[in-house]
Amino acid sequence: SGTVETVMHDWIGVTGADGRSFRYWHVAAVVHIGEQVEADATVLGRIIKGCGHVHLSEFDGGFPVNPLAPGHLSPYSDKTKPVVDSISLRNAATGDALMPELVQGRAELIAGAHDMPNLPVPGVWHGLPIAPALVTWRIQRADTGKVVAPQQVAVDFRRQLPADPDMWRVYARGSHQNMSVFGKHYSFMQPGVYLFRLTPNGFDTRTLRNGVYDLIVTVADIRGNQTSSALRFTVANAL
């Protein structure tokens, strides 16, 4: 419930009494600016023909937040588990892949991961992946299991989403959203790819002794369901 603050040709903005604001995209408005609207009662508009869905964004203090976080949209439950699709090493965030059998110097740690919506999505958006809410990682020796780089958070979307200027500190080359647009090409029904940079400035393998290690990546959703996967790599820096 709140006040209609914005009416555009394809979206509506509503601000609540607590300062949170909500944007409903792909909607042709039947309300006007300044109108008081009530949750579960007021019809804001009609879904624009051909869109087939409403895109909801929530902002708190001007920052985008996860609307599925506790205390937001409810009731909500999730029993699906996100998945680690890949773990790789690169010589740079936009560079070539490194052989995990022989790693030297600084390397970018990259993890590909996805989650699936707990609720079935109708139409052409059915079966398309979303990003996990939390990505963490650690490094341990392959022979003894001793942790040599303690658990660290790569990204945490459980409460707040990253600001636009930080996108490429979070994601690596090859990432794109569902049905992304490349120039004039619309990738209709093509699933998104989410490749995460585990560290914003790479990882210096010279901080480790030469040997064999496991890079373990754990991904979790907003309700704590999680999955882990590992990449074995060998550090062989010049002595």
Secondary structure per residue as TSV (DSSP state, phi and psi in degrees):
chain	resnum	aa	ss	phi	psi
A	1	S	-	360.0	146.2
A	2	G	E	167.7	-151.9
A	3	T	E	-116.8	135.1
A	4	V	E	-71.7	116.4
A	5	E	E	-100.6	-29.0
A	6	T	E	-140.1	136.4
A	7	V	E	-133.2	112.7
A	8	M	-	-114.2	179.3
A	9	H	S	-69.1	-20.3
A	10	D	S	-135.5	9.0
A	11	W	E	-155.4	159.5
A	12	I	E	-130.3	136.7
A	13	G	E	-113.6	130.8
A	14	V	E	-125.0	133.1
A	15	T	E	-112.0	128.6
A	16	G	E	-86.9	172.5
A	17	A	T	-66.3	-24.7
A	18	D	T	-87.7	5.3
A	19	G	S	93.1	-13.7
A	20	R	-	-71.6	146.9
A	21	S	E	-126.5	152.4
A	22	F	E	-132.4	137.5
A	23	R	E	-120.3	130.9
A	24	Y	E	-115.2	111.0
A	25	W	E	-98.0	160.2
A	26	H	S	67.8	32.3
A	27	V	E	-125.7	132.2
A	28	A	E	-91.3	118.0
A	29	A	E	-70.6	145.2
A	30	V	S	-119.1	9.2
A	31	V	S	-112.4	172.1
A	32	H	-	-130.8	161.6
A	33	I	T	-59.1	134.2
A	34	G	T	92.8	-10.6
A	35	E	-	-72.7	139.5
A	36	Q	E	-85.7	128.3
A	37	V	E	-120.8	154.0
A	38	E	-	-123.8	130.6
A	39	A	T	-59.2	141.5
A	40	D	T	67.3	8.8
A	41	A	T	-133.2	-46.8
A	42	T	-	-83.1	133.2
A	43	V	-	-88.0	116.7
A	44	L	-	-78.4	-36.2
A	45	G	E	177.5	-169.0
A	46	R	E	-118.2	142.4
A	47	I	E	-62.8	130.8
A	48	I	-	-65.2	135.4
A	49	K	T	-56.4	132.8
A	50	G	T	95.3	-19.4
A	51	C	T	-81.0	-47.3
A	52	G	-	77.6	1.6
A	53	H	S	-161.0	167.6
A	54	V	-	-113.4	133.3
A	55	H	E	-98.4	117.1
A	56	L	E	-103.0	129.3
A	57	S	E	-122.4	139.4
A	58	E	E	-121.3	137.1
A	59	F	E	-126.5	139.9
A	60	D	E	-130.1	115.7
A	61	G	T	65.7	25.7
A	62	G	T	87.9	-4.9
A	63	F	E	-105.4	140.0
A	64	P	E	-69.1	134.1
A	65	V	E	-122.5	164.2
A	66	N	-	-80.5	113.6
A	67	P	T	-69.7	-10.1
A	68	L	T	-91.8	-2.7
A	69	A	S	-64.5	152.4
A	70	P	T	-52.9	137.3
A	71	G	T	90.6	-0.1
A	72	H	S	-111.5	-122.0
A	73	L	S	-61.0	132.9
A	74	S	-	-155.9	159.5
A	75	P	S	-73.1	150.5
A	76	Y	-	-148.3	131.5
A	77	S	-	-133.7	155.9
A	78	D	-	-147.5	121.0
A	79	K	-	-115.9	4.0
A	80	T	-	-80.6	154.5
A	81	K	-	-111.7	131.6
A	82	P	-	-67.0	164.7
A	83	V	E	-129.4	138.6
A	84	V	E	-86.8	113.6
A	85	D	E	-82.7	-35.6
A	86	S	E	-161.3	153.9
A	87	I	E	-133.9	129.6
A	88	S	E	-144.6	165.4
A	89	L	E	-118.2	140.0
A	90	R	E	-130.2	159.6
A	91	N	S	-81.5	-11.4
A	92	A	S	-164.2	165.1
A	93	A	T	-60.4	-31.3
A	94	T	T	-111.3	16.2
A	95	G	S	-98.1	-165.1
A	96	D	-	-84.8	157.6
A	97	A	B	-71.1	146.5
A	98	L	-	-101.9	150.2
A	99	M	-	-74.0	121.9
A	100	P	T	-65.6	-16.8
A	101	E	T	-74.5	-14.1
A	102	L	S	-152.5	95.0
A	103	V	B	-115.6	131.8
A	104	Q	-	-135.8	148.6
A	105	G	S	65.5	-146.3
A	106	R	E	-85.9	139.5
A	107	A	E	-138.6	146.4
A	108	E	E	-87.1	131.3
A	109	L	E	-98.6	118.6
A	110	I	E	-122.1	133.0
A	111	A	E	-127.7	129.3
A	112	G	E	-96.7	134.6
A	113	A	E	-153.4	158.2
A	114	H	E	-153.7	163.6
A	115	D	B	-129.5	164.9
A	116	M	-	-118.1	143.6
A	117	P	-	-58.0	138.3
A	118	N	S	-68.9	-35.2
A	119	L	S	-93.1	137.9
A	120	P	-	-64.5	135.9
A	121	V	-	-101.1	128.5
A	122	P	-	-79.8	165.8
A	123	G	G	70.3	-153.0
A	124	V	G	-69.7	-13.7
A	125	W	G	-86.2	-0.5
A	126	H	T	-66.1	134.8
A	127	G	T	79.7	8.2
A	128	L	-	-90.6	140.9
A	129	P	-	-80.1	161.7
A	130	I	B	-126.6	168.4
A	131	A	-	-79.3	146.1
A	132	P	-	-65.9	161.2
A	133	A	S	-84.4	-24.0
A	134	L	E	-145.2	132.8
A	135	V	E	-128.2	121.1
A	136	T	E	-127.0	164.1
A	137	W	E	-153.1	160.1
A	138	R	E	-153.5	163.4
A	139	I	E	-123.9	134.3
A	140	Q	E	-137.8	157.3
A	141	R	E	-67.4	139.0
A	142	A	T	-71.7	-29.4
A	143	D	T	-84.0	-38.1
A	144	T	T	-109.7	-17.6
A	145	G	-	80.1	3.2
A	146	K	-	-66.6	129.7
A	147	V	E	-78.0	123.2
A	148	V	E	-109.7	-17.8
A	149	A	E	-132.4	105.7
A	150	P	E	-63.6	162.4
A	151	Q	E	-53.0	129.6
A	152	Q	E	-131.7	151.4
A	153	V	E	-91.2	123.7
A	154	A	E	-86.5	-50.7
A	155	V	E	-143.2	148.1
A	156	D	E	-140.2	102.4
A	157	F	-	-101.0	12.5
A	158	R	S	-65.7	-30.0
A	159	R	S	-116.1	-46.8
A	160	Q	B	-135.4	143.5
A	161	L	-	-88.3	156.0
A	162	P	-	-70.6	148.1
A	163	A	-	-70.5	152.8
A	164	D	G	-53.2	-43.5
A	165	P	G	-61.8	-18.0
A	166	D	G	-94.2	5.7
A	167	M	H	-56.0	-48.1
A	168	W	H	-84.1	1.4
A	169	R	H	-84.7	-21.1
A	170	V	H	-93.7	-47.4
A	171	Y	B	-104.8	152.4
A	172	A	-	-103.7	164.7
A	173	R	T	-54.2	137.4
A	174	G	T	105.1	-10.8
A	175	S	-	-78.3	142.0
A	176	H	B	-162.6	158.4
A	177	Q	-	-82.2	171.1
A	178	N	T	-60.1	139.4
A	179	M	T	48.5	49.5
A	180	S	-	-71.6	162.2
A	181	V	E	-111.2	123.0
A	182	F	E	-115.5	103.2
A	183	G	T	63.9	-119.7
A	184	K	T	-97.5	2.4
A	185	H	E	-94.5	126.6
A	186	Y	E	-103.3	118.4
A	187	S	-	-83.3	71.5
A	188	F	T	-59.5	127.1
A	189	M	T	66.5	8.3
A	190	Q	-	-85.3	130.6
A	191	P	-	-71.5	154.5
A	192	G	-	-76.1	163.5
A	193	V	B	-129.2	129.1
A	194	Y	-	-121.9	103.3
A	195	L	E	-110.7	118.7
A	196	F	E	-103.0	135.6
A	197	R	E	-80.8	116.3
A	198	L	S	-71.5	-27.2
A	199	T	S	-132.8	140.3
A	200	P	T	-70.4	-20.1
A	201	N	T	-123.9	20.0
A	202	G	-	79.7	178.1
A	203	F	E	-129.0	129.3
A	204	D	E	-89.1	107.0
A	205	T	G	-68.4	-12.6
A	206	R	G	-70.2	-9.2
A	207	T	G	-79.6	-6.9
A	208	L	S	-110.3	151.9
A	209	R	-	-71.7	150.8
A	210	N	S	-57.2	135.6
A	211	G	E	161.0	-170.8
A	212	V	E	-106.8	132.5
A	213	Y	E	-134.1	160.9
A	214	D	E	-115.4	125.9
A	215	L	E	-94.8	112.9
A	216	I	E	-107.2	124.0
A	217	V	E	-113.4	132.3
A	218	T	E	-121.3	132.1
A	219	V	E	-120.5	143.2
A	220	A	E	-139.0	159.6
A	221	D	-	-104.7	-172.5
A	222	I	T	-67.8	-19.0
A	223	R	T	-108.8	11.5
A	224	G	-	90.1	-0.9
A	225	N	-	-65.5	135.1
A	226	Q	E	-146.0	159.6
A	227	T	E	-142.9	146.3
A	228	S	E	-124.0	153.5
A	229	S	E	-148.3	161.8
A	230	A	E	-135.9	149.5
A	231	L	E	-120.0	125.9
A	232	R	E	-90.2	130.9
A	233	F	E	-140.7	157.0
A	234	T	E	-115.4	124.3
A	235	V	E	-90.1	125.3
A	236	A	-	-139.9	63.3
A	237	N	-	-78.1	152.9
A	238	A	-	-61.6	138.3
A	239	L	-	-89.1	360.0
